[in-house]
Amino acid sequence: MTDTLAPSTTAPGLVDTAGELSGAALTRRVLAAARALHERGIRAGDRALVKGDNSVDYVVALLALMHLDVSLVPVDHRQSAADVRDAARRTRARWLLTDGPADEAFPADRVLRHAGLGTGAAPDDAEVDLGRWYARTDAVVLWSSGTTGRPKGIVKSGRAVRGNTLRTIRAMGYRADDVLAPLLPFSHQYGLSVVLLWWLAGCTLVVTPYQRVDVAVARAVAHGVTAVDAAPSTYHTLLGVLRRRPELRAGLANVRLWGVGGAPLPAPLAAAFTAAVGRPLLDGYGLTELGNVALATPDEPTGCGRPLPGVEVRVVTADGREAAAGELGGIEVRSPDLMEGYLRDDGTVSPVAHDAWYPTEDLGRVDSAGRLQVVGRNRAVHRLGFTLYPESLERKAEACGRPVKVLPAQDRRRGCVLHFVVADPQDTPPAEWRRRLAPHLADYEQPNAVHVVPDFPLNPNGKVDTRALRSMLGLPS
């Protein structure tokens, strides 16, 4: 079966407002960028921070560094200078490639610009070769979302990244004639995985201003998009765009893959999207530590689908036994694409056992057909003699028709109390939402308090920023 995991031999295409780079032109641009970086002093084995918003220049810089066998450390372009300095210190990075101002963590001669990189002369009769980068044990250092604390540095090998990408291509049936339009930052796991998928599948990647969903969708439509990836929050926005601009619907008729990930998919959003677009959102489950684990497909759109080829998933109950079909428990994964380990503060790696089951700290179930359903984080609270899972309550509460977050808090007199937060732009009174929530919850699951906010604050990954939400409501973090 190894032939089914082989990368495409078709030349990929890279598109933005300036035009298209493909085939020999893209090869020349990447090789010219690699030559320019090498002339500035970058060498194989170096580690480089890459900071910038999505652009063709950014993608070219990534490929050039990979060609040079450089360890990549993508950082979000919206991060503070203090966060960038912390990332530089923890990774022991020697270089910064950026589209913004220089940073005091790096000497001036170690700060390079990726704007216009690769527009000079390129070597003749050469090809972009990522083979050495795929062989690196520290090919890329990515960051956890930081929603529950300080972001962790996650060190991944090139072998794991490549293998997971090829498994994804095989499972989803990506083709050389696909046109990908990810509405995601390339500096995070999900967005970066789509960039690598584009390269290995040999298809076309449309770089869009993903934070302006109306502009991004119009640009994607103009280039014949066939596959979109985004977080649930972006799909909420997209539905609003389609209500305001119904003429875009016809241009989206050729999209066969609507991928969603990065956060649990609310049932009301899934139903509304299918009703509006005529195709389902294909939910996926993955972690930065593991890459993609399970993916729903057009032929099997239920839950998060089945695990990728070569990836094993099991659910374990609180008492340590393997759960029966449909039974809720903690999700554990055994995958050849597991990270090398977490980054220590001294720049070394705390390794993980690659032959062991990896506890994800997520809660879910596997049905009798082997399909995974993910409920949320496996963080139990104890209330009125019952063990409750806040994100499981959220999935139930969303039957009220709006996104809901459940924030537990400790009260000296009452023990654990549950604050239900409803995202409602119409600002319906909390008492009305309490009435609508009640039928979907058991007596012991009912909220102690109901709050209404126009929208949930989001972190750069598109996940709800629970710390910011708690701060908005005056709740302890």
Helices and strands as residue ranges (DSSP letters): G 2-5, E 13-16, E 19-22, H 23-39, E 47-51, H 56-67, E 71-75, H 81-91, E 95-98, G 108-110, E 111-113, H 131-134, E 140-143, E 153-156, H 158-172, E 179-182, H 189-201, E 204-206, H 213-222, E 227-230, H 232-244, H 248-251, E 257-260, H 267-277, E 282-287, E 291-295, E 306-307, E 312-316, E 329-334, E 341-343, E 349-351, E 358-366, E 372-377, E 381-383, E 386-388, H 390-397, G 398-400, E 404-411, E 415-423, H 430-437, G 438-440, G 443-445, E 449-453, H 466-473
